[in-house]
Amino acid sequence: MSLLDTVRNTIVPVHKEGYPFVAAFFVASLLLGWLFKPLFWVGLILTLWCAYFFRDPPRVTPIGEGLVVSPADGRVSLIVNAVPPAELQLGETPLPRVSIFMSVFDCHVNRAPVGGRIERIAYRPGKFLNADLDKASEDNERNGLVIATPSWRVGVVQIAGLIAKRIVCWTKEGQEVGAGERFGMIRFGSRLDVYLPVGSVPLVSEGQTSLAGETVLADLSSATRTRSFRVG
C-alpha cells in the first residue's frame, strides 16, 4: 500500500455540506494572518476544527429485522415516554422516546434509524434553546420524519440547538431509505429524538455514547414476540 493510500484511509472525509464553511474559515485565517501573523495559526486551528465538525466517517450498520439504530453520534441524554409532536401524526399515546444530544465535537451527519419508506416530513419553526433541555423537544425549531416499515412506524426528529441555525434534510416524502443511510444533518450542536412503537424497550441507557448507524437503540421484533407471548 502506498503512502498516499495510507493517508486516504486514515483521514476521515469531510461531507460536502462542510466545504463552504471550511473554505470560509481558511480564507478568514489568511486575512487574519495578513493583519497579525499569530492570528493565522489561531484561524488555522479553527479551520481544522471546522473540517473535523463536518467529518463523515463510514459506518457499518447491523442487519436484522426490527433493529433500530441511532440516527446520531452523541450522548443518550433522556429516555422517557412522551407524546410525539402533533405534526408527525403518530397519535396522542405516549411513546418510548430516546433523545440523543450532539455536542459541537460530535459528527453531525444524521442516519435513518430503520429502513423503510419516508411516510411524512414535517418542519416546524421554533426557538433555539439548549438542545440538552427536555423542553427543547417542544419549543425548538425541528424537522420530523416518519419512516414506515411493513410492521412499524418510527419517528425521528431533528431539533436545532442553542447555536444550531440550520437543519438540513436530504430526503423526500415517499422515498425509500435503508437503515443507517444518511438523511440529513444539523449544524453546530443539536439533538435528535427517536419515537419507538408502543411497547418497545430501549436497549441503551441515559449517559451512554451512541454512534449514528451503528448503536442499536431497540429491537422491535423482540418487543413484538414478547407481546405475542404475553397475549397467548
TORKOLGU-74296 format. One record per residue: residue number from 1; residue in three letters; x, y, z of N, C-alpha, C in turn. Coordinates in Angstrom, 3 decimals, decimal comma. Layout:
PT  pos  code       n_X       n_Y       n_Z      ca_X      ca_Y      ca_Z       c_X       c_Y       c_Z
PT  NUM   ALA         X         Y         Z         X         Y         Z         X         Y         Z
...
//
This chain:
PT  pos  code       n_X       n_Y       n_Z      ca_X      ca_Y      ca_Z       c_X       c_Y       c_Z
PT    1   MET     0,854    -1,197     0,000     0,000     0,000     0,000     0,892     1,250     0,000
PT    2   SER     0,593     2,207    -0,879     1,400     3,406    -0,989     1,111     4,369     0,158
PT    3   LEU     2,002     5,335     0,334     1,809     6,341     1,376     0,522     7,117     1,131
PT    4   LEU     0,227     7,415    -0,146    -0,985     8,161    -0,479    -2,224     7,377    -0,073
PT    5   ASP    -2,228     6,059    -0,315    -3,366     5,235     0,073    -3,526     5,213     1,581
PT    6   THR    -2,401     5,172     2,292    -2,436     5,168     3,753    -3,066     6,450     4,273
PT    7   VAL    -2,677     7,583     3,696    -3,240     8,873     4,102    -4,736     8,918     3,818
PT    8   ARG    -5,138     8,442     2,631    -6,553     8,454     2,266    -7,393     7,609     3,209
PT    9   ASN    -6,843     6,474     3,637    -7,579     5,574     4,519    -7,586     6,044     5,966
PT   10   THR    -6,655     6,941     6,302    -6,554     7,430     7,673    -7,405     8,672     7,909
PT   11   ILE    -7,427     9,571     6,948    -8,152    10,833     7,088    -9,650    10,603     6,878
PT   12   VAL   -10,455    11,050     7,829   -11,900    10,932     7,709   -12,407    11,961     6,705
PT   13   PRO   -13,211    11,554     5,723   -13,677    12,514     4,724   -14,591    13,580     5,315
PT   14   VAL   -14,576    14,733     4,670   -15,444    15,846     5,061   -16,675    15,822     4,171
PT   15   HIS   -17,844    15,955     4,769   -19,067    15,964     3,974   -19,119    17,230     3,126
PT   16   LYS   -19,693    17,119     1,942   -19,730    18,246     1,011   -20,446    19,467     1,587
PT   17   GLU   -21,368    19,256     2,542   -22,047    20,387     3,184   -21,051    21,288     3,908
PT   18   GLY   -19,901    20,707     4,282   -18,928    21,480     5,048   -17,926    22,236     4,210
PT   19   TYR   -17,834    21,944     2,903   -16,829    22,592     2,061   -16,875    24,115     2,143
PT   20   PRO   -18,051    24,757     1,992   -18,075    26,234     2,052   -17,597    26,774     3,392
PT   21   PHE   -17,927    26,080     4,474   -17,538    26,548     5,811   -16,028    26,412     6,018
PT   22   VAL   -15,478    25,272     5,617   -14,038    25,071     5,752   -13,276    26,107     4,929
PT   23   ALA   -13,760    26,353     3,700   -13,117    27,346     2,833   -13,193    28,737     3,450
PT   24   ALA   -14,359    29,083     4,024   -14,523    30,406     4,633   -13,596    30,570     5,833
PT   25   PHE   -13,471    29,532     6,647   -12,576    29,589     7,803   -11,133    29,780     7,349
PT   26   PHE   -10,748    29,086     6,273    -9,363    29,175     5,806    -9,070    30,566     5,235
PT   27   VAL    -9,994    31,104     4,470    -9,808    32,451     3,923    -9,714    33,471     5,054
PT   28   ALA   -10,566    33,302     6,062   -10,512    34,206     7,217    -9,167    34,104     7,925
PT   29   SER    -8,609    32,875     7,968    -7,299    32,677     8,593    -6,215    33,447     7,846
PT   30   LEU    -6,280    33,422     6,505    -5,302    34,148     5,696    -5,402    35,652     5,925
PT   31   LEU    -6,641    36,147     5,997    -6,832    37,580     6,210    -6,338    38,003     7,593
PT   32   LEU    -6,657    37,172     8,599    -6,192    37,486     9,954    -4,670    37,437    10,034
PT   33   GLY    -4,082    36,457     9,330    -2,626    36,349     9,325    -1,957    37,523     8,648
PT   34   TRP    -2,635    38,084     7,646    -2,098    39,261     6,959    -2,095    40,470     7,898
PT   35   LEU    -3,116    40,549     8,773    -3,180    41,645     9,728    -2,224    41,445    10,899
PT   36   PHE    -2,153    40,211    11,384    -1,310    39,906    12,548    -0,953    38,424    12,473
PT   37   LYS     0,299    38,141    12,170     0,724    36,784    11,821     0,283    35,700    12,809
PT   38   PRO     0,394    35,893    14,122    -0,034    34,828    15,051    -1,507    34,438    14,902
PT   39   LEU    -2,348    35,378    14,410    -3,764    35,074    14,256    -4,009    34,034    13,165
PT   40   PHE    -3,044    33,902    12,246    -3,201    32,885    11,200    -3,269    31,498    11,821
PT   41   TRP    -2,424    31,250    12,818    -2,393    29,923    13,437    -3,655    29,664    14,243
PT   42   VAL    -4,201    30,724    14,844    -5,485    30,580    15,536    -6,569    30,213    14,543
PT   43   GLY    -6,574    30,936    13,424    -7,560    30,660    12,386    -7,391    29,274    11,791
PT   44   LEU    -6,143    28,820    11,651    -5,889    27,501    11,089    -6,429    26,405    12,010
PT   45   ILE    -6,255    26,594    13,309    -6,793    25,627    14,278    -8,317    25,567    14,168
PT   46   LEU    -8,946    26,737    14,032   -10,400    26,773    13,879   -10,838    26,132    12,560
PT   47   THR   -10,028    26,300    11,526   -10,332    25,674    10,233   -10,292    24,157    10,345
PT   48   LEU    -9,282    23,649    11,050    -9,167    22,204    11,255   -10,333    21,684    12,093
PT   49   TRP   -10,758    22,480    13,080   -11,920    22,080    13,876   -13,162    22,026    12,994
PT   50   CYS   -13,331    23,003    12,109   -14,491    23,043    11,222   -14,515    21,796    10,328
PT   51   ALA   -13,355    21,411     9,800   -13,271    20,201     8,973   -13,621    18,974     9,810
PT   52   TYR   -13,176    18,977    11,063   -13,477    17,860    11,965   -14,966    17,799    12,251
PT   53   PHE   -15,600    18,948    12,426   -17,029    19,000    12,710   -17,829    18,396    11,562
PT   54   PHE   -17,435    18,681    10,334   -18,179    18,207     9,171   -17,684    16,844     8,669
PT   55   ARG   -16,972    16,115     9,506   -16,486    14,805     9,096   -17,657    13,856     8,820
PT   56   ASP   -17,431    12,916     7,947   -18,470    11,962     7,567   -17,851    10,568     7,483
PT   57   PRO   -17,578     9,958     8,641   -16,906     8,652     8,643   -17,832     7,544     8,170
PT   58   PRO   -17,284     6,518     7,539   -18,106     5,361     7,142   -18,571     4,608     8,378
PT   59   ARG   -19,730     4,001     8,291   -20,276     3,241     9,406   -20,762     1,872     8,913
PT   60   VAL   -20,708     0,888     9,795   -21,194    -0,460     9,487   -22,485    -0,674    10,273
PT   61   THR   -23,612    -0,689     9,576   -24,915    -0,809    10,221   -25,286    -2,271    10,434
PT   62   PRO   -25,638    -2,657    11,665   -26,052    -4,041    11,912   -27,331    -4,367    11,152
PT   63   ILE   -27,399    -5,574    10,628   -28,548    -6,003     9,826   -29,408    -6,947    10,649
PT   64   GLY   -30,696    -6,668    10,689   -31,609    -7,531    11,419   -33,004    -6,938    11,417
PT   65   GLU   -34,005    -7,776    11,245   -35,379    -7,295    11,227   -35,749    -6,679    12,573
PT   66   GLY   -36,237    -5,459    12,537   -36,684    -4,805    13,753   -35,636    -4,011    14,491
PT   67   LEU   -34,386    -4,036    14,025   -33,353    -3,275    14,720   -33,502    -1,783    14,429
PT   68   VAL   -33,447    -0,983    15,485   -33,482     0,474    15,365   -32,108     0,990    15,769
PT   69   VAL   -31,428     1,655    14,850   -30,087     2,150    15,151   -30,121     3,640    15,444
PT   70   SER   -29,102     4,100    16,093   -29,022     5,517    16,450   -28,941     6,379    15,196
PT   71   PRO   -29,697     7,469    15,142   -29,624     8,371    13,990   -28,514     9,408    14,125
PT   72   ALA   -27,828     9,414    15,279   -26,840    10,464    15,509   -25,731     9,999    16,430
PT   73   ASP   -24,571    10,622    16,268   -23,494    10,470    17,238   -23,826    11,360    18,436
PT   74   GLY   -23,479    10,905    19,614   -23,693    11,766    20,764   -24,028    10,992    22,018
PT   75   ARG   -24,525    11,720    23,001   -24,855    11,145    24,303   -26,351    10,935    24,420
PT   76   VAL   -26,749     9,752    24,879   -28,165     9,497    25,154   -28,527    10,325    26,387
PT   77   SER   -29,242    11,410    26,143   -29,500    12,364    27,226   -30,770    12,064    28,007
PT   78   LEU   -31,748    11,397    27,357   -33,022    11,177    28,040   -33,764    10,010    27,396
PT   79   ILE   -34,350     9,168    28,233   -35,228     8,083    27,773   -36,516     8,190    28,566
PT   80   VAL   -37,604     8,543    27,880   -38,889     8,742    28,552   -40,014     8,272    27,637
PT   81   ASN   -41,215     8,211    28,185   -42,412     8,046    27,374   -42,996     9,432    27,151
PT   82   ALA   -43,221     9,789    25,905   -43,701    11,141    25,598   -44,620    11,109    24,393
PT   83   VAL   -45,557    12,035    24,377   -46,448    12,171    23,218   -45,646    12,768    22,068
PT   84   PRO   -45,637    12,128    20,906   -44,856    12,658    19,777   -45,427    13,967    19,264
PT   85   PRO   -44,618    14,782    18,595   -45,115    16,046    18,034   -46,341    15,810    17,153
PT   86   ALA   -47,296    16,697    17,264   -48,573    16,529    16,546   -48,373    16,433    15,043
PT   87   GLU   -47,360    17,170    14,516   -47,179    17,188    13,067   -46,731    15,846    12,496
PT   88   LEU   -46,263    14,939    13,354   -45,856    13,617    12,872   -47,050    12,704    12,654
PT   89   GLN   -48,190    13,062    13,275   -49,424    12,275    13,154   -49,214    10,824    13,606
PT   90   LEU   -48,531    10,674    14,729   -48,314     9,358    15,313   -49,275     9,073    16,461
PT   91   GLY   -50,280     9,937    16,630   -51,262     9,752    17,680   -50,900    10,499    18,952
PT   92   GLU   -51,771    10,383    19,948   -51,590    11,093    21,205   -51,177    10,180    22,353
PT   93   THR   -50,940     8,918    22,051   -50,479     7,989    23,077   -48,986     8,187    23,314
PT   94   PRO   -48,544     8,311    24,561   -47,101     8,446    24,824   -46,329     7,258    24,272
PT   95   LEU   -45,219     7,547    23,610   -44,373     6,521    23,013   -42,987     6,567    23,655
PT   96   PRO   -42,281     5,445    23,673   -40,902     5,477    24,165   -40,067     6,425    23,294
PT   97   ARG   -39,381     7,362    23,935   -38,571     8,340    23,206   -37,133     8,288    23,701
PT   98   VAL   -36,222     8,161    22,757   -34,794     8,196    23,069   -34,223     9,481    22,494
PT   99   SER   -33,650    10,318    23,345   -33,086    11,597    22,917   -31,565    11,508    22,906
PT  100   ILE   -30,960    11,995    21,823   -29,504    11,950    21,678   -28,993    13,370    21,471
PT  101   PHE   -28,135    13,808    22,379   -27,588    15,164    22,312   -26,240    15,151    21,601
PT  102   MET   -26,102    16,023    20,605   -24,858    16,146    19,853   -24,152    17,433    20,240
PT  103   SER   -22,954    17,309    20,775   -22,159    18,489    21,087   -21,447    18,957    19,818
PT  104   VAL   -20,755    20,072    19,905   -20,052    20,600    18,726   -18,856    19,733    18,350
PT  105   PHE   -18,542    18,733    19,165   -17,423    17,848    18,862   -17,878    16,514    18,261
PT  106   ASP   -19,192    16,308    18,188   -19,722    15,070    17,606   -19,920    15,217    16,104
PT  107   CYS   -19,881    14,082    15,397   -20,223    14,075    13,981   -21,704    14,402    13,852
PT  108   HIS   -22,060    15,305    12,945   -23,443    15,774    12,857   -24,209    15,251    11,647
PT  109   VAL   -23,676    14,255    10,967   -24,420    13,616     9,877   -25,456    12,686    10,486
PT  110   ASN   -26,715    12,844    10,093   -27,803    12,038    10,641   -28,126    10,859     9,722
PT  111   ARG   -28,446     9,714    10,333   -28,708     8,489     9,577   -30,065     7,906     9,964
PT  112   ALA   -30,699     7,244     9,010   -32,028     6,665     9,234   -31,963     5,567    10,289
PT  113   PRO   -32,847     5,616    11,295   -32,830     4,591    12,341   -33,330     3,227    11,877
PT  114   VAL   -34,184     3,217    10,863   -34,695     1,962    10,300   -34,812     2,122     8,787
PT  115   GLY   -34,894     1,008     8,112   -35,129     1,059     6,677   -36,623     1,060     6,389
PT  116   GLY   -37,043     1,795     5,376   -38,463     1,852     5,036   -38,771     3,035     4,143
PT  117   ARG   -40,041     3,386     4,085   -40,484     4,499     3,248   -40,710     5,738     4,104
PT  118   ILE   -40,214     6,877     3,625   -40,449     8,147     4,319   -41,923     8,515     4,122
PT  119   GLU   -42,695     8,272     5,157   -44,139     8,485     5,071   -44,514     9,954     5,232
PT  120   ARG   -43,732    10,654     6,063   -44,063    12,057     6,333   -42,818    12,826     6,735
PT  121   ILE   -42,726    14,071     6,256   -41,693    15,011     6,680   -42,394    16,302     7,079
PT  122   ALA   -42,147    16,763     8,277   -42,835    17,954     8,768   -41,850    18,873     9,475
PT  123   TYR   -41,742    20,089     8,970   -40,866    21,101     9,570   -41,686    22,049    10,435
PT  124   ARG   -41,114    22,436    11,580   -41,791    23,379    12,468   -40,781    24,383    12,988
PT  125   PRO   -40,995    25,682    12,736   -40,091    26,714    13,263   -40,232    26,799    14,777
PT  126   GLY   -39,219    27,344    15,425   -39,277    27,462    16,874   -38,081    28,195    17,440
PT  127   LYS   -37,818    27,972    18,711   -36,749    28,660    19,421   -35,422    27,928    19,237
PT  128   PHE   -34,367    28,487    19,835   -33,036    27,876    19,799   -32,518    27,738    21,230
PT  129   LEU   -33,286    27,001    22,044   -32,874    26,744    23,417   -31,773    25,690    23,431
PT  130   ASN   -31,125    25,532    24,569   -30,145    24,471    24,726   -30,804    23,135    24,396
PT  131   ALA   -30,268    22,411    23,415   -30,886    21,171    22,954   -30,856    20,078    24,008
PT  132   ASP   -30,068    20,258    25,067   -29,982    19,254    26,126   -31,162    19,343    27,087
PT  133   LEU   -31,949    20,423    26,983   -33,111    20,594    27,849   -34,282    19,782    27,313
PT  134   ASP   -35,086    19,217    28,219   -36,228    18,400    27,803   -37,236    19,214    26,994
PT  135   LYS   -37,434    20,479    27,379   -38,439    21,294    26,686   -38,023    21,670    25,272
PT  136   ALA   -36,772    21,391    24,904   -36,340    21,655    23,527   -37,138    20,821    22,536
PT  137   SER   -37,629    19,661    22,975   -38,423    18,799    22,095   -39,708    19,477    21,657
PT  138   GLU   -40,225    20,367    22,504   -41,479    21,049    22,197   -41,271    22,450    21,647
PT  139   ASP   -40,255    23,173    22,167   -40,124    24,599    21,862   -39,181    24,918    20,701
PT  140   ASN   -38,184    24,078    20,445   -37,161    24,431    19,463   -37,590    24,164    18,021
PT  141   GLU   -36,893    24,817    17,117   -37,080    24,535    15,697   -36,779    23,060    15,456
PT  142   ARG   -37,589    22,402    14,627   -37,401    20,972    14,419   -37,897    20,531    13,043
PT  143   ASN   -37,409    19,381    12,662   -37,843    18,745    11,416   -38,045    17,264    11,708
PT  144   GLY   -39,264    16,784    11,513   -39,590    15,414    11,866   -39,843    14,537    10,658
PT  145   LEU   -39,452    13,281    10,773   -39,704    12,297     9,734   -40,398    11,086    10,357
PT  146   VAL   -41,303    10,490     9,600   -41,901     9,219     9,983   -41,484     8,201     8,940
PT  147   ILE   -40,815     7,135     9,385   -40,368     6,079     8,488   -41,254     4,862     8,713
PT  148   ALA   -41,922     4,416     7,655   -42,840     3,291     7,753   -42,193     2,026     7,212
PT  149   THR   -42,229     0,968     8,007   -41,790    -0,361     7,589   -43,053    -1,209     7,437
PT  150   PRO   -42,964    -2,426     6,931   -44,155    -3,270     6,822   -44,837    -3,529     8,159
PT  151   SER   -44,099    -3,414     9,266   -44,663    -3,755    10,576   -44,746    -2,597    11,558
PT  152   TRP   -43,913    -1,542    11,376   -43,841    -0,492    12,368   -43,720     0,878    11,708
PT  153   ARG   -43,970     1,903    12,530   -43,708     3,280    12,133   -42,812     3,890    13,204
PT  154   VAL   -41,707     4,478    12,769   -40,738     5,067    13,689   -40,586     6,548    13,360
PT  155   GLY   -40,645     7,385    14,376   -40,465     8,815    14,176   -39,070     9,246    14,590
PT  156   VAL   -38,484    10,148    13,817   -37,175    10,710    14,175   -37,243    12,213    13,939
PT  157   VAL   -36,829    12,982    14,939   -36,969    14,442    14,885   -35,612    15,102    15,049
PT  158   GLN   -35,260    15,939    14,078   -34,054    16,756    14,161   -34,412    18,042    14,902
PT  159   ILE   -33,688    18,356    15,953   -34,001    19,523    16,784   -32,800    20,465    16,816
PT  160   ALA   -33,030    21,708    16,454   -31,956    22,707    16,482   -31,571    23,000    17,922
PT  161   GLY   -30,317    23,395    18,125   -29,828    23,680    19,466   -29,577    25,152    19,695
PT  162   LEU   -28,792    25,429    20,717   -28,528    26,805    21,132   -27,814    27,608    20,048
PT  163   ILE   -26,856    26,973    19,371   -26,132    27,685    18,317   -26,340    27,038    16,953
PT  164   ALA   -27,234    26,050    16,884   -27,544    25,435    15,590   -28,573    26,307    14,874
PT  165   LYS   -28,248    26,742    13,688   -29,139    27,641    12,957   -29,628    27,050    11,630
PT  166   ARG   -29,294    25,800    11,387   -29,715    25,227    10,118   -29,909    23,724    10,222
PT  167   ILE   -31,135    23,283     9,976   -31,440    21,865     9,887   -31,483    21,499     8,407
PT  168   VAL   -30,761    20,463     8,042   -30,697    20,032     6,646   -31,296    18,634     6,537
PT  169   CYS   -32,194    18,449     5,593   -32,796    17,138     5,340   -32,748    16,877     3,841
PT  170   TRP   -32,137    15,761     3,447   -31,943    15,474     2,022   -33,007    14,544     1,449
PT  171   THR   -33,845    13,975     2,284   -34,827    13,017     1,797   -36,145    13,701     1,465
PT  172   LYS   -37,017    12,958     0,795   -38,335    13,466     0,417   -39,394    12,446     0,799
PT  173   GLU   -40,621    12,917     0,957   -41,721    12,008     1,269   -41,891    10,997     0,137
PT  174   GLY   -42,108     9,758     0,519   -42,271     8,700    -0,463   -40,983     7,990    -0,823
PT  175   GLN   -39,867     8,549    -0,394   -38,564     7,961    -0,722   -38,278     6,754     0,160
PT  176   GLU   -37,636     5,750    -0,402   -37,204     4,585     0,356   -35,788     4,827     0,883
PT  177   VAL   -35,572     4,501     2,148   -34,243     4,642     2,747   -33,857     3,329     3,418
PT  178   GLY   -32,580     3,097     3,507   -32,088     1,922     4,211   -31,660     2,298     5,610
PT  179   ALA   -31,668     1,350     6,520   -31,206     1,616     7,882   -29,755     2,070     7,847
PT  180   GLY   -29,462     3,169     8,527   -28,110     3,707     8,543   -27,788     4,620     7,381
PT  181   GLU   -28,740     4,821     6,478   -28,496     5,703     5,322   -28,539     7,167     5,759
PT  182   ARG   -27,661     7,980     5,224   -27,624     9,399     5,569   -28,900    10,083     5,078
PT  183   PHE   -29,508    10,885     5,954   -30,706    11,607     5,526   -30,639    13,100     5,815
PT  184   GLY   -29,651    13,552     6,572   -29,561    14,983     6,849   -28,479    15,283     7,863
PT  185   MET   -28,461    16,531     8,312   -27,523    16,944     9,350   -28,016    18,243     9,988
PT  186   ILE   -27,447    18,571    11,135   -27,754    19,835    11,815   -26,430    20,503    12,130
PT  187   ARG   -26,333    21,775    11,849   -25,059    22,465    12,011   -24,866    23,030    13,418
PT  188   PHE   -23,772    22,623    14,037   -23,225    23,212    15,261   -24,062    22,985    16,515
PT  189   GLY   -24,138    21,752    16,959   -24,748    21,430    18,249   -26,252    21,280    18,171
PT  190   SER   -26,785    20,122    18,558   -28,210    19,885    18,376   -28,622    18,582    19,047
PT  191   ARG   -29,777    18,062    18,631   -30,328    16,864    19,273   -31,269    16,150    18,319
PT  192   LEU   -31,378    14,835    18,487   -32,343    14,041    17,745   -33,177    13,221    18,715
PT  193   ASP   -34,481    13,174    18,460   -35,401    12,346    19,231   -35,886    11,208    18,350
PT  194   VAL   -35,905     9,996    18,893   -36,445     8,841    18,182   -37,669     8,345    18,938
PT  195   TYR   -38,805     8,267    18,241   -40,046     7,771    18,836   -40,275     6,341    18,369
PT  196   LEU   -40,274     5,421    19,333   -40,421     3,996    19,052   -41,882     3,572    19,201
PT  197   PRO   -42,281     2,471    18,589   -43,650     1,983    18,741   -43,978     1,644    20,201
PT  198   VAL   -45,266     1,655    20,520   -45,714     1,313    21,872   -45,196    -0,071    22,256
PT  199   GLY   -44,699    -0,186    23,470   -44,220    -1,473    23,963   -42,757    -1,742    23,710
PT  200   SER   -42,108    -0,870    22,952   -40,684    -1,064    22,673   -39,865    -0,807    23,929
PT  201   VAL   -38,791    -1,560    24,070   -37,902    -1,396    25,223   -36,531    -0,939    24,730
PT  202   PRO   -36,127     0,295    25,030   -34,810     0,775    24,599   -33,694    -0,110    25,146
PT  203   LEU   -32,684    -0,343    24,326   -31,550    -1,169    24,721   -30,340    -0,331    25,127
PT  204   VAL   -30,526     0,972    25,210   -29,461     1,870    25,652   -29,875     2,501    26,967
PT  205   SER   -28,958     3,176    27,600   -29,250     3,830    28,871   -28,800     5,281    28,814
PT  206   GLU   -29,366     6,106    29,668   -29,001     7,518    29,711   -27,522     7,668    30,065
PT  207   GLY   -26,860     8,560    29,360   -25,435     8,778    29,569   -24,559     7,979    28,634
PT  208   GLN   -25,145     7,015    27,955   -24,378     6,188    27,022   -24,037     6,965    25,767
PT  209   THR   -22,883     6,696    25,184   -22,478     7,318    23,924   -22,937     6,442    22,765
PT  210   SER   -23,540     7,067    21,765   -24,041     6,322    20,612   -23,330     6,761    19,343
PT  211   LEU   -23,295     5,868    18,373   -22,745     6,155    17,055   -23,844     6,016    16,015
PT  212   ALA   -23,987     7,025    15,166   -25,019     7,005    14,136   -24,832     5,813    13,210
PT  213   GLY   -25,931     5,087    12,991   -25,900     3,975    12,062   -25,327     2,694    12,623
PT  214   GLU   -24,818     2,711    13,873   -24,193     1,511    14,433   -24,800     1,082    15,772
PT  215   THR   -24,981     2,023    16,691   -25,507     1,677    18,011   -26,977     1,284    17,908
PT  216   VAL   -27,326     0,113    18,430   -28,709    -0,360    18,393   -29,486     0,247    19,561
PT  217   LEU   -30,565     0,976    19,236   -31,393     1,598    20,267   -32,480     0,661    20,770
PT  218   ALA   -33,001    -0,195    19,881   -34,095    -1,093    20,262   -34,192    -2,224    19,251
PT  219   ASP   -34,837    -3,299    19,674   -35,115    -4,437    18,796   -36,629    -4,618    18,772
PT  220   LEU   -37,281    -4,101    17,736   -38,734    -4,119    17,660   -39,277    -5,525    17,469
PT  221   SER   -38,555    -6,382    16,798   -39,030    -7,757    16,599   -39,079    -8,493    17,937
PT  222   SER   -38,140    -8,218    18,809   -38,132    -8,830    20,133   -39,319    -8,347    20,948
PT  223   ALA   -39,638    -7,048    20,836   -40,781    -6,495    21,566   -42,076    -7,118    21,078
PT  224   THR   -42,162    -7,363    19,759   -43,371    -7,961    19,191   -43,547    -9,387    19,698
PT  225   ARG   -42,463   -10,155    19,738   -42,535   -11,529    20,217   -42,939   -11,568    21,682
PT  226   THR   -42,427   -10,611    22,467   -42,757   -10,565    23,889   -44,238   -10,294    24,095
PT  227   ARG   -44,795    -9,337    23,325   -46,209    -9,006    23,457   -47,071   -10,190    23,037
PT  228   SER   -46,662   -10,873    21,946   -47,442   -12,005    21,469   -47,454   -13,122    22,503
PT  229   PHE   -46,324   -13,345    23,162   -46,229   -14,375    24,184   -47,144   -14,046    25,350
PT  230   ARG   -47,167   -12,788    25,749   -47,999   -12,393    26,876   -49,479   -12,530    26,558
PT  231   VAL   -49,847   -12,186    25,315   -51,256   -12,288    24,935   -51,704   -13,745    24,934
PT  232   GLY   -50,808   -14,630    24,445   -51,155   -16,040    24,378   -51,265   -16,644    25,765
//
